[in-house]
Amino acid sequence: METRWATVDGVRVRLPENVTADQLRDALYKPEDAVLIGVTGDLVTVVHEEERPLSELIAGCADTYYFRRDGELERTDIPAISEIETATDDPTQDETTFQRPDVNP
């Protein structure tokens, strides 16, 4: 099974190629209501479809992931908090991807 390295909530871990957001949450003992956010370069992706392998999503390209719960105190390590909140309020696709507002193209 292929694996790759990524940082999840500040910890460097090895991820199986076909891991899902749900499996990652369970393996890292994250709360059930925590949303997976992937960051790569100037893109931020909020994962809504938790049973689909990350490798099939844009989020699968991320090198950094965060889990965030609704109503959680502001975390300064997660970029684009207001955009993330909007994306989690009304998910219409498997994932929502947008450009980081703090990165100029």
C-alpha positions as CSV (number, residue, x, y, z in Angstrom):
1,M,0.0,0.0,0.0
2,E,1.4,3.4,-1.0
3,T,1.8,6.0,1.7
4,R,2.8,9.6,1.9
5,W,3.8,12.0,4.7
6,A,1.7,14.9,5.8
7,T,1.3,17.2,8.8
8,V,-2.0,16.8,10.7
9,D,-2.7,19.3,13.4
10,G,1.0,20.0,13.8
11,V,2.1,16.3,13.8
12,R,4.0,14.7,10.9
13,V,2.3,11.4,10.1
14,R,2.3,8.8,7.3
15,L,-1.0,8.6,5.5
16,P,-2.1,5.6,3.4
17,E,-2.9,6.7,-0.2
18,N,-6.6,5.7,0.0
19,V,-7.3,7.1,3.5
20,T,-10.6,8.9,4.0
21,A,-11.4,11.9,6.2
22,D,-13.4,9.6,8.4
23,Q,-10.6,7.0,8.8
24,L,-8.1,9.7,9.5
25,R,-10.4,11.2,12.2
26,D,-10.8,7.8,13.8
27,A,-7.1,7.0,13.7
28,L,-6.2,10.3,15.3
29,Y,-9.0,10.2,17.9
30,K,-10.6,13.5,16.7
31,P,-14.2,14.4,17.5
32,E,-16.9,13.1,15.2
33,D,-18.0,16.7,14.4
34,A,-14.6,17.9,13.4
35,V,-14.2,19.0,9.8
36,L,-11.1,18.1,7.8
37,I,-9.3,21.0,6.2
38,G,-6.4,20.5,3.7
39,V,-3.9,23.2,2.8
40,T,-1.5,23.1,-0.1
41,G,0.4,26.1,-1.4
42,D,-2.2,28.8,-1.9
43,L,-5.3,26.5,-1.8
44,V,-7.5,25.6,1.2
45,T,-9.9,22.7,0.9
46,V,-12.8,21.8,3.2
47,V,-13.8,18.1,2.9
48,H,-17.5,17.4,3.1
49,E,-17.6,13.8,1.7
50,E,-15.9,11.8,4.5
51,E,-16.1,8.3,2.9
52,R,-14.4,9.2,-0.3
53,P,-10.6,8.6,-0.4
54,L,-8.7,11.9,-0.1
55,S,-6.6,10.8,-3.2
56,E,-9.8,11.3,-5.3
57,L,-10.2,14.9,-4.0
58,I,-8.2,18.1,-4.4
59,A,-7.7,17.7,-0.6
60,G,-5.5,14.6,-1.4
61,C,-2.8,17.0,-2.7
62,A,-2.5,18.8,0.6
63,D,0.6,18.6,2.7
64,T,-1.0,20.0,5.8
65,Y,-4.3,19.1,7.4
66,Y,-6.3,20.5,10.3
67,F,-9.4,19.2,12.1
68,R,-11.7,22.0,13.2
69,R,-15.0,21.9,15.1
70,D,-17.8,24.4,14.7
71,G,-17.7,26.9,17.5
72,E,-14.1,26.1,18.4
73,L,-12.1,29.0,19.7
74,E,-10.1,30.7,16.9
75,R,-7.0,28.8,15.9
76,T,-4.3,31.1,14.5
77,D,-2.7,28.2,12.7
78,I,-5.6,27.6,10.3
79,P,-5.7,30.0,7.3
80,A,-9.0,31.5,5.9
81,I,-11.2,30.8,9.0
82,S,-14.1,33.0,7.7
83,E,-14.1,31.2,4.3
84,I,-14.0,27.8,6.1
85,E,-17.0,28.7,8.2
86,T,-18.9,29.7,5.0
87,A,-18.0,26.4,3.4
88,T,-19.1,24.3,6.3
89,D,-22.4,26.1,6.6
90,D,-23.6,25.0,3.2
91,P,-21.7,22.1,1.6
92,T,-22.9,21.5,-1.9
93,Q,-20.1,19.3,-3.2
94,D,-17.7,16.6,-1.9
95,E,-15.3,19.4,-1.1
96,T,-15.0,23.2,-1.2
97,T,-11.7,24.7,-2.5
98,F,-10.7,28.3,-2.5
99,Q,-7.5,30.4,-2.6
100,R,-6.0,31.4,0.7
101,P,-6.7,35.1,1.2
102,D,-3.3,35.7,2.8
103,V,-1.4,34.5,-0.3
104,N,-1.0,36.8,-3.3
105,P,-0.9,35.1,-6.6
